[in-house]
Amino acid sequence: MKRVVIFKNGRFVDGKVISVTHCSSLEDVLSDASKKLGFVGRKIYTPQGGLIDEVSLLRDDDVVYVSGGEAFKAPPCNHSSVSTPHKSPCKVSQCSSGEWVTLNVGGTIFSTTRSTLTQQHPGSMLSAMFSDDPDESWCSSVDGTGAYLIDRSPRYFEPILNYLRHGQLILDKHISAEGVLEEAKFFGLTSLIETLEATIESELPPEDQTPISRREFVMKLLATSTDKELRCQGMNFAGANLSKLDLRGINFKYAILKNANLSGANLSYCNFERSDLSRAVLDSANLLGVKMLCANMEGTSLKGCNFEDPAGTRANMEGALMKSVNLEGSHMAGVNLRVANLKNANLQNCDLRGAVLAGADLENCDLSGCDLQEANLRGANLKGAAFELMLNPLHMAQAVR
């Protein structure tokens, strides 16, 4: 007697086991299979799609597929498939990162590859669901056809899947960016969250872009857990009084902070990349490890600020627009000011030991009383710059390309 595992054609779930004796005919096997599977079976196929037309071709522990007469349909790949060491309905190669998978998102079917779901954002929920690493992946529920079930909105999932495919966010005019943002947060797609937040902010009508007051912001701070990142990306703080607040680690990327008062605030490890800080006041602010890449700080007051991090994390102000900025008396050892525009800036008595000023525009800057020991000034524009009362002499090697 032989034992045979049977599945309905095109499926890998709800399999049954039947016995085949030496007296059984192919019709007997189809009759038993029909009773077990609940439909009239007329053809039997191997996992590779070969038609079995003789009962003698069946071997012990074979896995076969029974159809009602239609052609063979390969079952979708799934880790929970019933298989044997030498006869598997879903071979290991079919589950590799480059193969296709089917998703049932809120009743709508999507087809994509594992690499699309895992390689673009390794830390996301989708990446973990379909990871080849057994320590990261988990078993997801599947429907009757073997498609992975995801209980989310298919309307908002489609632009997310397209984003994973080609890295560009494309929203139809009838798709809500807020809805896609909620799905992006659910799946943990960090870069997409930032893109959507910036998109939503840019599309707000003028009446919704009014600056945030100190009271509103303080309430937001109090409502945010200390172990969570506070995102203020693209928000409007123009003219706001945020002085002396503890704002460590906040994401102010693309934020509008022109004419804002941030004096005495703790802004350590904040991200001000491409933000507008023009004519803002940051006197005596703590700016350890701050990121200000390509930020607009024209006319900003930064007197007596502290940029030095004892742990070694350097503030990064590369490419920032800092015309006429006032940095008098600031501690800026090791700061990265590469290719920054500091034309007409006041840098009197600044500690710039080991700072990177390569390619920076220092035309007409006042560097009197500065400590420029081991600072990199190669390729910098020093036309009209003042170097009086320097703590250490400036060596030619520091400024020569």
HELIX and SHEET records of a PDB file:
HELIX    1   1 LEU A   26  LEU A   37  1                                  12    
HELIX    2   2 VAL A   55  LEU A   57  5                                   3    
HELIX    3   3 VAL A   92  CYS A   95  5                                   4    
HELIX    4   4 ARG A  114  THR A  118  1                                   5    
HELIX    5   5 MET A  125  MET A  129  1                                   5    
HELIX    6   6 PRO A  154  HIS A  166  1                                  13    
HELIX    7   7 ALA A  177  PHE A  187  1                                  11    
HELIX    8   8 THR A  190  SER A  202  1                                  13    
HELIX    9   9 PRO A  206  ASP A  208  5                                   3    
HELIX   10  10 ARG A  214  ALA A  223  1                                  10    
HELIX   11  11 MET A  396  ALA A  399  1                                   4    
SHEET    1   A 5 LYS A  16  VAL A  20  0                                        
SHEET    2   A 5 LYS A   2  LYS A   8 -1                                        
SHEET    3   A 5 ASP A  62  SER A  67  1                                        
SHEET    4   A 5 LYS A  43  TYR A  45 -1                                        
SHEET    5   A 5 LEU A  51  ILE A  52 -1                                        
SHEET    1   B 3 THR A 108  THR A 113  0                                        
SHEET    2   B 3 TRP A 100  VAL A 105 -1                                        
SHEET    3   B 3 TYR A 148  ILE A 150  1                                        
END                                                                             
